Amino acid sequence: MQDQIESLPIEQKVAFVRGADMWHSGSINIDGKHITPLLMTDGPHGLRLADEEYRKKTGESTRRATAFPPAVTQACGWSEQLSYRIGRAIGEECVANGVGMILGPGINIKRDPRNGRNFEYFSEDPFLSGELGSSFVLGVQSCGVASCVKHFAVNNQESWRMGINSIIDERSLFDIYLRGFERVIQKGKTSSIMSSYNKLNGILNSQNKRLLKDILRDQFEFVGMVVSDWGAVYQRCEGLIAGLDLEMPSSGKMNDYEILEALKVESEQLNKSGLQKSGCLECALNESCRNVLKLVIDHNLDSSSFKDKLVECDYESHHSLAVEVATKSIVLLKNTNNSLPIIIHQQSSSQSNTGIPTVLVIGEMGINKNRIRIQGGGSSFVNARVVIPFIDALCLLGDQFGQQKEDWVEFTQGYDMSDHDEMMKELMPKEQLNKDNIKREGEKEKESSKSSEGEQLNLRTISRCQQILIDQAVQLAKKSSSQNIIVFLGLPEILDMEGRDRNHLQIPSCHIKLLKSIYQALRNKTEGEEEDEQRRKKIIVVLSCGGVVEVREWINWCDALICCHLAGEGAGEALVNVMFSEEDHQSKTSDEESHQHKQFRFASPSGKLAETWPVSLYHSPSFRHFPSGPREVTYNESLFVGYRYFDTLATRTRTKIGDQNDVVQFPFGFGLSYTNFEYSELEVTVKKKSNEAKTQSSSSSDQNEFDEDSLYVEAQLTITNTGAMIGEEIVQLYVERGNITSLLSVGFEGMSQNESKDTKYIPINIAPSSHSSNLLHQYHPKHELLTFTRVGPIGPGEKKRVILHFPVSRLSFFHPIISPLLGTTAKFLREQNKKKEGLLNTLNIRLPARVLGVGNYTIEIGSNSRDIRLQSDIVINPEVIAQPIKDPVLEETQKPLEFVSLLRTTEEELIAHSSLGFYGSFTDNEFPDQEFAKIFKISSEEEQKSLIFVSHEKTEQNSSDLNVKVVCTQKNNNFITIQVEIENNEQVSEDQQNTIVLKRRGSEFFQGNESLKQGDFSLTTPLGLIKDSFLIKMLASVTRIGAKQQLKQFCNDSLVLDVLSQCVVDNLPLNALATNSQGQVSRAALQKLVDKLNGQGSTFGFIRELIRKAPK
């Protein structure tokens, strides 16, 4: 059928590449056969199918479906198997409801904890996101249903999401924000990708040719369909040419007319030129029709391939799966004095403490079916088939042990989540609430801003109704005979939803006040009284949230803290599974555990965080650059997202977990257990895959990659359960890069990298120069996650041998200078291969063109990113993996300069042919912001001494004599023009008021930026600029020197020149390389600056000219 696309009427093709309505693709007739529209719907964690007839019958807007835990919870399970099973179950429900494509999963990076949609995304780490996303996609598509991975790409905030410009450097783009998508395409084989609303480096993603074609199609070799986010199409013709196949939803034929008119104009132009061929737009339209048609045929209910995969939908088993996923994903964050689990004693006539201990449940989130937090809000909201809150699960537990609820369970509301005014206050920034002291109308009492213990409690007031509920809960907690006080706290849905970012990381004020009041009531002792630990009431907090919250203020007010995030429809049952345990369950072996057949399967918590929890929002690396807007947001933290920043900071400042000055509350991968695990007997080897057999491993994450890479690293270790309870452990493998001596490109033999079965490593020979070492030594985080595995269950005293492995190619990274050159070479080779026959085994470069460093690496095995238990060094040896460069295509060409990177080149040639411009200029990728200055290391004391800063005081007389106005504009990519206007100064006449010009290499990314006001330090580049650091002061000093020299044509008075040049510095935007810093710089310091810029910074030519004139 696809061969007949070109002969179809234009009108049919145009209608086929847009939605027929809100949820259906277009339809088309080919050879008299009607291709029915494909039904698609939301569903990252469950089917959300809008049905008008169902709404009329039931009053519910969407059909009921299983509400699985969202991605934020799934990720804490660190299990590809669970993700696959969730995808499979959702696929089965799609088939049962006639849905051909599910819009999910979302695999965007959690750049900042305030993103209101973080609950839909897996992690701050691209590898973990890519692995879990791939498994989910494979599960969905095993049922014949298409999976649509979203949101492509660099879509990391809800504020101004419809068009904000995400400005990011190339290395971060490929190694952080695109790597998860790359993995899901190559391993998960996803059928569809959804483009996002935002811009990427100035171009809307729905019409970004580089993103949708050059990267997605050419480099990732994606062969599926690209669909727009709903309403994300702005210029349809440009979108078609860029590679956007399907516009959703229907535009009401508005864009049809635009396409038809553009095709008419294009045809007329071709006819005038006498060319008998299809134009660019028509070719793009035909290609999009093919892509849409392929997906519709493969995944439509009417197709034979779909009917072959029809499966029955067992909703009961899906609910059990939802409970299992939540159970394995719940994270235990604190457990003082073994407050958990709550032990259910064997009933005996001789014992008084038999059966289930009494519990007191406080908090509407645990007792009200309509208030329990099982998911976030927005387009992913699922109309759950069944919701079992914690209080109902306790009733079921009592039934299992023959106890009535009223005999052992007490509960009270604690707070009112339906108090709309109270919850709306949580949307406002903490500082504004404290300042405004907001109160409900008619309230006369004010909460004291000072607490007796001096805690920094919110100064925000709470309503009278909330205070009444708190008082009731406190009184019940004091009178209750229960020793287990379970308090449910968390975020309201209004803070976990699409379309809105958070302003802070705090839970509601009424929740904090409730916990504090309970703590003070239960812990207050009369003078001289000693607390009886045996009769001491335990305060157990259950936290429901869609992301990171600040806990430092109140974590000491509880004995145990358990985070269930958003646990899906089985939240209550899962919490019972991990919070309770039978008396004899603790000593069971793993074999005995597997034969349980009761409704509740008690388990030790085994979930681990998939994102870092900082002590405070202000410690987040993106704090000052989120959400920014309304026009643009700069990714100043570059590579250093999440643990990549926090662990690097801890290493540089020599901070350990628990130290008073540590900025991390809970590190990446953190999670406690009721038992303990010992790591031992680590063996790490670099191996070569044999042709006879594939390597076997307990980790399933790398099987596809092993088909492509002949070299892999294998780590074997022993895990021993040294505790008294059965449990599971998640073993994490990180790598720390050491000294690099040379670079290799990652290549393959054949025409297609996705079909190639063997990876080749090609040496890149860089001729020696004064800056060659800087090309080799790129900035890297302290370490990065490379693989993981879930181990268990392991019984007390049991040991298990664990094998982890990963391909050597996973150590590669995107080089901001060399990788684009290798990419150009790879495209050239592919084009040449297509023109010649018989060269299917020619050597080529794998895209995106990352490079592998030859040298030392440290393999780290840990329980979390800050708890490394074992480590071992390995060496990547070029004699082992380098392949000779013998390529017939290259030998037949004239070897143009841009392709010599495979053979031999000099650094100057690399720089000259770099296409990255401003973002490729700083090869060392320096930390960009004041927060990163803590981990920026000056190489030597001599370098510090070479910086001489002289303060220039401005007297009142000088200030009154001078009235200076500085305006900065950018006329082209090579000059920054500064207009200096001086008034009320006898030494400068009107005809001397003129302009000065600072030469520099410009960048198109910054042509629309406004000049920053004095004192405004908002950065506009993620590379190399550190406020108040020696580097930024050097840049400012250089600008002062240049401005001062050129201002001499107006004035010879040194004091006036000092003031004028400082005014220029104060008013220039930072992308013009200036800041509010004073001082002069020595020649030695300038030379250091040139070395640090590696001879290719945007100010290099300007600085080189100034070195001769700099102070000695």
N, C-alpha and C positions, 0 to 999 in steps of 0.2 A: 504493500500500500504506500509506503513512504516514497517509492520511486515515482508515484503519480502525483505527488504534492505540487510539483511545478505546473502541471497542466490544469489544476483546479482554478475556478474563478477567483479573482483577487478578493472579491467581497467575502466569499466563504472563508478564505484563509485569514483575513483580517478579523472576522468574527470568532475564529477558532482560537486565537491567541489572547482572548480576554474571557473573563468569567461570564457565564450566562446569567448568573445571579450572585447572591452572597456566598454560596458554598459550592456551586457547580462550575466545572470548566465548560468551555464552549463545545458545541457539537459540529459534526461535519459529515458529508456524504461522499463516499468514495466507491466508484463502480457500483452505484445503486445500493450500497450498504450504508446504513445509518450508524455512525459511531456515536453512541450515547454519551452524555456528559459524565464526568467523573465526580462523585460526591466526596468532598473533603471537609474536615472539621478539626477544631482544636483538640489537643490531647497530649500534652507532655507527660501527664501522670494519670490520665483517664479520659474516657470518651466524653466529649462535650458536644452533643448533637442537638442542634436547634430543630424543633419540629412543631409547626403551627398546629397541626391536628392534635398532637399530644398535648399541647398547651391548652387547647379548647376543652379537652376531656378532663385534664387533671389540674389545670391551673399552674403547672410547672413549665418553665420556658424551655428546658432541655430534658431529654430522656435520662432516666436513671442509669447509672453505670458504676463500676467499681472505682472508688476513689483511692488510688494507691498513694503512698507517701511521695511528695514532690521530690525533685532532684536534690534539694538541699539536704533532705533526709536520706535518700538513696545513696548519695555519695559517702555518707558516714559509715555505710556498710562495707565500702571498699571491696565490692564483689561483682565481678563481671557476670557471674552465673545468675545472681539475683536480678541484675539489670536485663539480662537476656530473657529471663522468665517474665519479668514485668512487661517487656516489649511484646513477648509472645501472647500474654494474656490480653493486652490491649488490642493486639491484632485480631484475636479471636472475637472480641466484642465488636470490633469494626466489621468483621465479616457478618456477624449476626444482625447487624443493623444496616448493612448495605453501604458501608463507608469504604472508599477505595484508597484514601490517603489521609494519614494523620499528621497534624502540624506539630511535630516534635521529633526529637528532643531539642531543647535549647542548650547550647554548649558555650555561651559567651563567658569570658573570664570575669571573675568577681574582683574587679579592680579596686572598688571602694565598698566598704560595708554598708554605706547608706543607700545603695541602689535598691529601689523599691521592688525590683523584679529579681533580686538575687535568689529568692526561693525557687525560681524556675531553673536555675543554673547549678551545675555540679560543684565547681571548685575554683580556687584561685590558681590552680596548677593545670597547664594545658595537657599534660600527659594523662593525668587522672581523668580529666574531662573527656579526652579523646577515647580512652579505653572504655569507660562506662557508656559514653554515647554510642560507640561502635557496637557494643553488645546489645544495647537497647534497639538500635536500628536492625541488627541481624534478627532479633526476636520478632519485631513487627513484620519485617519483610518475609520471614519464614511462613507467614500465613497468606502471602500474596498481596498484602497491603503495602502501599508505598509509605515510606517515612520521609518527612520533610524537615531537614535539619535547619535550625535558625539560631541567631539572626546574623547574617553574613554582611558586614563584619565590623569589628571595633564598635559595637553597640553596647555600651556599658553604663548607661544612665537613662532615666526616664525623663528628667528635666530637659525640655527643649529637644526631645528625641526626634521630632518630625523633620529636623533639618540642621541640627547642630553639626559643626565641622570638627571632626576628630582629627587632631594633628598629632602625628606619631612618627617616630623614626623607623627606618626600614628593619633594623635588627629586631626591635620589639615587635614589629608587625608580624614578621615571619616566625620568630621563635616563641612568642607568647600568644598573640591574639589570633593567628591563623593556624597554628600547629594542631589544635584540636580538630578544626574543620578538615585539615589535611588528613588526619588519622581516620576520621569517620568516613571520608571518601575512599581512602585506599584500603582500609580494613573492613569497615562496615558496608561498603558498596551502596551507600545511600542513593535512592532514586531521585531525590529532589533536594534543592537548596533554596532557602528563602532569603532574599536580599532585604536589608534593613532600611530604615527611614533615613538614617543620618548620612552625612558626607564623610568621605575619607580623604584627608589632605586636599580639601577644596572641591571635590567632585561627589555629587550625589551617588550613593551606592547603587541605586536602581538604574543608573545610566553611566556607570563607571567601567569603561572598557578594560582598563588595566586589571581591575578586580575580577570582573565576571568572565573575561576571555583570557587575558594574558596569564593571570594567576590561576583561576579556577579551571579553565579548560586546558591551557597549554602546559602549565606547570604541575597542577594536581591531577591532570588527565581525567577530569570529571566528565561523564558521558550522559548524565541525566538531565532533568529539566530544572530551570531556574524560574522561580515564581516570586512575585513581589510580595512584600508585606501588604496588608490590607490598606489600600489608599496611599501607597508609597510611590506611585508613578507620577512623575511631573511632566516630562517631555517624552511621549511614547515613542516617537521615531528614534530619538537618541538612545532610548532604552533598548529598542530592538537591535540597533546596530551594535550596542555595547554588549549584548548577549542576554538580555532579560526576555525570557520566552513567554511567560504567561502573566498577564495583568490580572490581579484580583483586588476587589470583586469587580463586577461589571461597572464600567464607567458610563453606562447608559448610552453607548454608541458615540459618545463625545470624542473619544480618541480614534474611533474608526474613521471619522471624517478627516482627522489630522493625517492619518496614515495614507488614506486614499488620495488626498490632495498632494502629499509629498511624493507619492509614487507617480502621480500624473506629471508633476514637474520634472522628476528624475527621468521619466520616459521621454519627455520632450527634449531634454538636454542631450540624451543619448542619440535620439533620432537626428538632431541637428549635427551631431558629430559623426554621423554615419556609422555608429557602432551597433552591431546586432548582437547584443548580449544584455543580460539582466544587470540592473544597477545594484549598488551597494545595499540600499534599503530592501529591494526585492529579494536579494540573496539572503539577507538577514531574516526576512519574513519567512522564506521557505525553510530555512534552518530551524527557526523557532517552531514552525508547524510540525516538522519532523520530530523534534524533541518532545513536544506536547503529545503528539500522536503515539509515540512509543510508550510514554508513561500511561496514557489512557488505555491503550490496548493491553499492556502488561498487567494493569491493576484494576480494570473495570470488571464489575460483577458479571457482565455479559460475556467476557472473554473465556475461552477454554482454559487458558493457563491459570486463571483465577479460580475457576470451578474445580480444577484438579486439587486445589489446596484448601477446599472448604473444610472447616473444622467445627466441632460442636463447642458451644460456649457453656462452661460450667461455672456459674457465678459463685457457688459455694466454695469451690476450690480457689477462685480468684480472691475471695475474702480471706481465706486461710493464708494465701500468699501475701496479701497486704499486711496481715498480722505478723507473719514471719519476717518480712522485710523490715517492718518497724522495730521488731524485737532485736534484730541484729544491727540496727542502725542507731539505737538509743545510746547516748554518750553519757557516761558517769564522769562528772567533773570534780566532785569532792565526796569523800566518804570518811569523815572523822570517826575514829574509834569503832569502825565497822558498823556504822549506823544502819547500813543496808547489807544484805537483804533482811527483810522481816521474816523471821523463822516461824514456820508452822510446825508446832510440836505434834508428835504422835499422841493420839488420844489414849489415855490410860486412866483407869479408875483410881490409881494410886497417886496421880499427879494432879495438882490444882491448876497448873498452867498448861492445859492441853488445848488442842485445836488452834484456831487462828487468833492471834493477838488482836485486841481492840485497836481501832484506828480512828482518828478524827480527820476528816477531809475538809479543808477550807479553800474556797475559791470557786467562783462560778465556772471557770474553765474546766474544772474537774467534775462538775455535777450537772451542768445544764447542757442538754443535747444540742441546743441551738447556739451555745457560746463556746463549745470546745473547738480549739484551733486544729483543724486537720489539713488545711490547705490555705494557699494565699488567694487574693482576690484578683479579678480581671478576667481576661479571655481564657485562662486555664481552669476556671472554676468548674468543678464537676458536681453534678447533682447525685450525691452518693446514694447507693441503694440502701445502705444501712449504716448507722453511726452509733457506736457503742461507747459512751463516755466512761470515764474511770469508775464512777460510782456504780454504774450498771455492771461493769466487769467485776467489781467486788461482790455484787450479788450472785453472779454466776460462780465465782470462786467459793462463796459460802455454800451454794447448792452442791458443789463438788465434794465438799467436806461435811455436808449435813448441818450447816449452821445458818440460822436466820439472820438477815441483815441487821435487824434491830438489836440483836444480841452482841454485835461486835463492831458495827459501823455507826459513827456519828458524822454529821456534815452540817455546814453552814455556808451561806453565800459569800461573805467576805467583802465583796465589791459588786458594783453594777456595771457590766460591760455595755448595757443599753443606754447608759447616760451619755447621750450624744455630745452635749456641751463639754463634758469632762474629757471624753476621748478626743474631741477636735482640738483641745488645747495641746495634745501631744504632737500635733503637726508643727507647732511653732518651735523655733529654736529655744533651747534652754535659757540662754541669756535674756532673750526677749521676755520670756515668761517670768523670769525672776525680777526683771525690771518693771514689768507692767503689773505684776502681782494680781493676776486675773482671778476674779471671783464670780460665782453665779449671782444673778440678781437677787436681792433680798437677803443675802448672807451678811451677817453682822460680825461674826467671829473671824479672827485672822490667826492662821497658824504661826507659831513662833518660828523665826528664822534661825534660832539657835537651839541645838539639841544638848541635852545634859552631858552627853559623852563627846561632843565636839565633832560628830561626823558631818561631812559636807552633804547633808540631806537637801533635796530640792527645796527651794524657797517657794515653790508653787503651791498655792492653796488648793484644797480639795473641797468638794461640795458637802453640804450638810448630810445628804442621804448617804454618801460614801462613808462619812465619819460614823454614822449610826451603825452601818454594816460592820465596820472595823471594830467598833466597841462591842458589838454582839459576838463577833468571832473571838475577841480577846477574852471575854468573860467565859465563853464556852471552853476555850483552851485551858483556862485556869481551873475550871471546875471538873473537866473531863478526867475520867480515870485512865484514859488511853495514854500509853507511853510513846505513841507514834503520831505526831502531828504532821500531816501531809498538806503542804500549802502549794496551790497552783498559781503561778505567776506567768507573765509573758506579755507579748505585744498584741494589741488589738489588730483586727484585720485592716483597719485604715492605715496602718504602718507597714503592712506587708501586701502590697498590691501593685498591679500594673498601672503606669501612668503617673506615679507619684514617688519621689525619693524621700527618704527620711532626712530630717535636719539634725538629728542627734541619735545616740545609741542607747538611750535610757528606756527602761520599762516605765509604765505609767506611774505617776506620783502616788496614786491610791494604793498600788501594789507595794511600793516601797514602804509607805506608811503602815500598811497592814503587817508586813513582815517585821518591821522594827517594833511595832507595838506588841506583837506576840513575843518577840525575843525579850523585850524589856520586862514583860509581865511574867515570863517563865524563868528568867534568870536573876531577877531581883531577890536578894537574900538579906535577912536581918543581920545586924552586926554580930560577928562571932559565929554565925551559922555556917556549917560546911555542907556543901552540896553532895547528896548521895548519888554517886554515878549509876548505881543499880536502878534507882527510882527516877533518875533524871529523864525528863521528857525530851525526846528527840524531835528536832525540827527538820523535816525533809522537804526540800523545795523541788517541785517539778516545773521546769521552764519550757514554755511553748513559744517558739519564735521562728521566723523565716530567715534569720541570719544572726549576725553578731550583735550582742548587747554588752553594755558595760556592767560588770558585776562587782568591781572592787569596793564600791560603797557599801554593799550589803552582804557580800559572800560570807563574812564572819558571823552573821546573824543566823546561820543555819548549820546543821551538822552534816547534811548531805545535800548535794546538788546534782540533779539528773536532768539532762537536756534531751527532750524528745523532738525538738524542732517542730515540724508540722508532720504528724505521724500517720495521716491517712485515716480511713474509716475504721481501722482496727486499733486505733491509738490506745483505747482503754485496756483492751486485752493484752497488748504488747507491754504496757506499763506494769500490769500485774505479773507478767512473765519475768520481768527483770527485777521487780521490787520485792517479790516474795520468793521463798524457797522452802521446800520440805526439809525436815530435820535430817532425813537420811539421804537427801539428794546431793548434799555437799561431798559425800565420799564415793559417789557413783563413778564408774569408769566410763569411757567414751562408748564402749559396746553396750553397757546397760542403758545409757542415756538414749541411744538410738532406738530402743524398743519401747519408749513411752507411748501410751495411747490415750492419755487424758486430754481434756480440752485445753488445759493450760500446760505449756511446756516451759517450766522454769529454767532460766538460763542466766549465767553471769553476763553483765553488759560487755559487749565486744565492739561497739561502734567507736569510731575515731573521727575527730574533726577534719573536715576537708578544706578548712580555711583557718587562718590565724585569728585569734581573738586578742586584740591589743588591750592594754589597761584602759586607754582612753581613745576616743575618736581622734584627738589631736596628735596621737602617735602614728596614725595611718600615713603611709608615704604619699598618698594622693590627697591628703586633707586640704591643702591649699589650692588644689586644682581640680576640685569636684564640687558642684557640677559645672562651675564656670558659666559660660554662656553669656548672653543668649545666642551669640553667633558661632563661637568656637570654644573648644576645650583642648588644652594641651596636655599630653601625657608625659609630664616632666619627669616622672619616676622611671621612665624608660623600662628596662628589663626588670627593675627591682619592685616586683609586685608580690605582696603577701610575704611568705616566709623567705623569699629570695632577698627581700630587704631586711626583715627583722633578724634573720639568722646571720646575715653579713654584719649588721650593726652590732649584734651581740659578740661576734668574733673580734671585731675591731676594738670594741670597748671592754672586752674581756668580762662580759656580764653572763651570769648563770641564771637559770630559772629559779625564781624565788628571791633573787637579790632585790634589795629595796629600790634600786634604780633601774630595774628591768622594766621595759615597756610592753612586755608580752604577758598577758594573763594566762592564756592557754595556747601553746604552739600548734603549728600545723601537724596533723596526725595524732593529736593527743586524745587519750581516753583511758580511764581507769577500769579495773576489773575487780571481781571479788577474789581473784586468785593472783598468783605471781608467776612470771615466766622468766626463765634464765636462758640467755643466748650463749652458745659456746661452739668451739670446734669449727671455726670459719676456714674455708678453703676457697680461694679465688683463682681461676685460671682463664687464660685466653685460649680458645679452642677454634679449630677449623672444622667445619661441617664436612662429614664424609659424603661421598656421592651415593653410597649404598643404603644408608639409613638416615632418618631424621632424628635429631636430638629430642629426647623425651624430657619433659619438665613438669613440675607441679604447678608452675605458673602458666596459665593459658593465654596470657596477654601478648605473647610474642610469636605464636605459631605461624601466623601469616608472614611476619617479617623475616622468619628464618628461611622461608622459601626464596628470599631475595638476597640475603646476606650470608656469605660463606664463613665469616668470622663472627664469633660471639663470645661474650664474657659469661662465665658460669660461676655462681657463688653457692656453696653448700655450707649449711650450718645446722646445728642441733638446737631444738627448742625443748625445754624441760619445764613441765608444770611443777613448780616447787610449792604451790599452795595447797589448800585443803578442799578445793572445789573445782569441778569440771569447768572448762572454759575454752574460748577461742582467742587467737592472737592474730593481729595483722602485722606482718613483717614488711618493713619498708626499706628499699635500697636506694641510696643516694650516691652521687658521684661528686667529688671535689677535684677540680682541675689543678694540675701542678705546672711545672715548667714546660713550655712548648718550644721545640727546636725547629720544627718545620711544619708545613701545612700540606694536606692532601685533599683533593676533590673527590667526591663520591660519584662513581660512574657505574656503567653497566654495558653489557654487550647485547645488541639487538635494536629493534626499531621502537619498542614501547617499554618504558620503565616499569609499568604495572604488569607486563607479561614476562619481564626478565626474571630469571631464577638465580642469578648470581651477581653480587655486587663487586665492582672493581674499584680499587683506590689508586688515584692518579696523582703523582707528585706535582706540586706547583713550585717551580724553581724561581725564586726572586733574587735577582742579582744584588750583591751587597751594596748598601748605601747607608748614609748616616741615620736613616729612620727605619731600616728594615726590621729592627727588633720591635718597634712600636706596631708594625703591621702584624707581627706574630702575637704580641701580648695584648689581646683584647680584654676588656673588663668582663668579669664573670661574677655571678653571685657566689656566695660561700659554697653552696652545693645545690644540686637539683635532683628531683625524684626521677628515677629511670625505670623502676618496676616495683611491684609489690605482690603479695599473695596473702590470702586468708588461710590460716592454719587451724585445724581442729575439727571437732572438739577433741581436747586433750584432757584425760583424767588426771587426778592427783598422782604425782610421781611418774607419770608417763613421759616418754621422750618421742620426738618425731624428727626425722631428718628432712630438712627443707632444701629444695633446689630452686634457685632463682637464676634467670638468665636474661640477657638482652643483647641485641645485635650491636656490633661495634659502631655501625653507622649512626646509632642513636646518640653517640658522643659528639656528633658534628653540630655546627652552629652556623648561622647566617653571618657572613663577614660583610660589613657595610661597604667595603671597597672592592674586594676580590669577587664576592658572590655575584654581583651584577655582571661583571666581565665574563665569568664562567657561564652565567645564564645566556648571555649573548652568543657565546661560543656554542652552547648546546643547541640553541635555536638554529644557528648556521649549519651545524652538523645534521640536524634533522631534515632541514630543507635539502641539503645535498644528498642525503640518503634516499629521499623520495624521488630524486631525479635519476638515481642510478639503480641498477638491478644487481642482485648478487652480493650486496654488502650488508646483509641482515645481521652479521656478527661484528659489525664495526663498533669500535669503542665510542661511548657517548657519556654525557654527564647527566646525572640524575637531578631533576628539578623538584623544588627550588634548590639552587646550586649552593648547598652548604659545604663547609670545609671541616676537615677533621684535623685536629692538632696532634702531632706526633710528640710523645713525651710521657710524663708521669701522670697517673691518675690515682686517686684514693677512693676505694670502694668502701662505703659506710653502710652498715646494717643497724637499723634502729627501730625503736618502738614509736618514736615520733621524730620530727626534724631536729629537736633539741635534745633528744635522748639517744645518742648513738652508742650502741653496746659493743659493736665489733667493727674493726676496719682493717683493710689490707691494701697495699699498694700494688699497682700493675703498671706495666710499660707497654705502650702501643709502639711497636718496632717497625720502622719503614721497610726493613729488609724482609719482613714477613708479609706485609700487606700491599706494598707498592707494586704497581704493574707497569711494565714498559709502555711507552707511548709509541705505538706503531699503528697509525690510522691511514688507510689509503686515501680517504677523502682529504685529510689535511695535507698529505704529501702531494696531491694533485693541485691544490690551490696555491695561490701566491702568498699565503700566510699574511693577510692584512693585519695591521697593528692590533686591532681590537680582538684578534683571535690568538695572539701569541701567549696568552696567559697559560695555556696548556704546555707550552714549551719552555720559554724563559722570558722573563720580563724584568724591568726595573721598577722601583717604587714610583718614579716619576711618570712612567708610562701608565701605571695603574691609576694614578691620580688624574692624569690627563684624560683618560677615557672613562672615568667614573660618571655615571648618569644620575647620581643621587643628589648632586648639588649640595645645598646647605646641610641636609640631614646626613650626608655621607662624609662630612668633613672631619669630624672628630672621631678618629679611629679608636681612641681609648674609652669613649663613652663615659665621660666623667659624670659623677653625680651632679644633679642640676639645681638642687634647692638647699635652703639653709638646713633643713632637717638632715640632709645627707652629708653636711659638712662634718658631722661627727664620725663618719666612717671614711672620710677622705683623708688619705695619709700623704703628708709632704715627705718627699723621699729622704731628705737629710737636713741636718742643722745648718749646713752651708746655704742650702736653698732658702731657708727661713731668714738667715742673716742677709741674704742678698736683696731682701725686700725692705726698702727704706721709705717709710711713709711720713710726709711732712704735713702737719695740719696748717691750713690757711685760715686764720681768723679774719672775720669780716667786721670791721668797726661800724658803729652807727653812722659815722660820717660817710663811709664808703657806701653803705646801704642806701643812704638818702640821696647820694649823688647819682646813683645808677638805677635806672629803671629798664631792665632788660627783658625783652620778649623773644623767646626762641621757638621757631616753628620747624618741625621736621617733616619733610615729604620725600617720597621716593619716586623719581621720574622714570627710572628704568632699572634694569637688573644690575647695573654696574656702579651706580652712584647714590649716595645719600645726600640730599641737599638740605642745608640748614640755613634758614633765614634768621638773621640776627638783627633786631631793631633796638637801638639805644637812644634813650631820650634823657633830657635834663642833664647833659654832661658837656661841659665846655671843651673837653679834650677831644670829643668826637663830633664832627660836623655831620649835617644831614646827608651830604653827598658821599660820606664814608660809610653810611649804612648800606650794607650790601649782603651778599651771600657768600658762604664758604662751602666748599665741596669736599666731602670725605669719600675717597674711592674705596670701594669694597665689592666683593662678589655678592650679588643680590640673590634673592630667592622668591619665587613666585608665591610661595606660601604666605608671605607677609605683606603683600602689596596692599591689602585692605585694612591692615591694623592701624589703630589710632595711636598717637603718641601717648606715652604714659605720663601721668602727672608726677610732680616731684614727690618722692616718698613711696610711690607705688612700685612694688617689686614683683608684680605678676610677670612671670617668665613667658617667653614665646618660643622657646626651643627646649627639647628634652636633652640636649647634649652640652656638656662642658661648662655651664654657667652655674656658679655657686654664690649665692648672695653672701656678702661679708667674708668670703674666703680669699685666699691669696690670689687665686686665678682670676676671679672677677675684679679684684682691685687692680690687677695688672692690666686687664682689658680696659678698665676705666681710666687708668693712668695713661695708657697708650692713646686713648681718645683725647684726653686732656692735652697731651703733648702735641698731637696733630692739630687740634683746634687752636691751641695757643700759637703755634707756628703760623697758621694761616690768618689768624686775627692780627698778626703784626702789621699787616697791610693797612689796618684801620687805626692802630694805636701802638705807641712804643712804651707806654707806662707799664712797668712790670706788675704793679699791684692791680691795675685795671685789667690787664691781661689775665691775671690769676682768677679774678672774679668772673670775667667773661667766659673763660674756658670752663670754669666749674659750672656756670649756668648752662653751657652747652651739654655737659655731662649729665646734669640733673634733669634735663628736659628730654634727652634722647630716649627712645624706647630701647629696651634691652636687646631687641634683635639688631639694633645698630651698635651693639657691643658697648654699652655704657651703663653706669649705675651711680647711685648716690654715694660715691666713695671719693675721698680726697687722697692726694699723695703723689709722689714721684717714684720712678722706678729706675733701678740701675741697669747698666748694659747687661750685666750678668743675669739679672732677673728677666730681661727681655729675651735673652737667648734661651733661658729655660722655657719661657712661654712659647717661643718658636718650636723648640724641641717637643713640647707637650702637644702642640697643635699638629705635629708630624709634617710640617711643611705644607699643609693643605687646608688650613682653617680659612674661614671666609675673610679674615683680615690679614692673611699672610703677606700679600703683596704690600699692603699698607704698613705693616709692622716692619718688614724687612727694610723699607726705605727709612724708617725712623730709627733703626738701630744705630746708624752712623751718627745721628744727631742726639742720641740719648745721653743723659748725664753719665760721666765716668764713674 
